[in-house]
Amino acid sequence: MTTEAPLTCYICGQTNDDWMTVDMIGLFEDQEAARERFKEKHDTEPESYLFVCPACEDENPHHAENSYEKYGKYQ
C-alpha cells in the first residue's frame, strides 16, 4: 500500500507537508484504533494517516514505543 499524503503525528497532533511517505513504512498498522484514540486525545479528527513524528519520537521515546506496541508499525 502506498500514499503520497501528508502525515499526522499521533502524539503532537500536527500535520506537516514535510512528513510524507510513499511506502507506508513507519505508519501505524491499526489506523482505525489509532484514529479513535487520536479523536479522544485531541478532540479532532486526524488529517491523514497516523505515525509518530521524529521530534516526538526523540522527545517522548517511551510514548512512541508504547504507541507502536499498541497499534503496530509498518517496517
Secondary structure, 3 states (H helix, E strand, C coil): CCCCCEEEECCCCCEEEEEECCCCCCCECCHHHHHHHHHHHHCCCCCCCEECCHHHHHHCHHHHHHHHHHHCECC
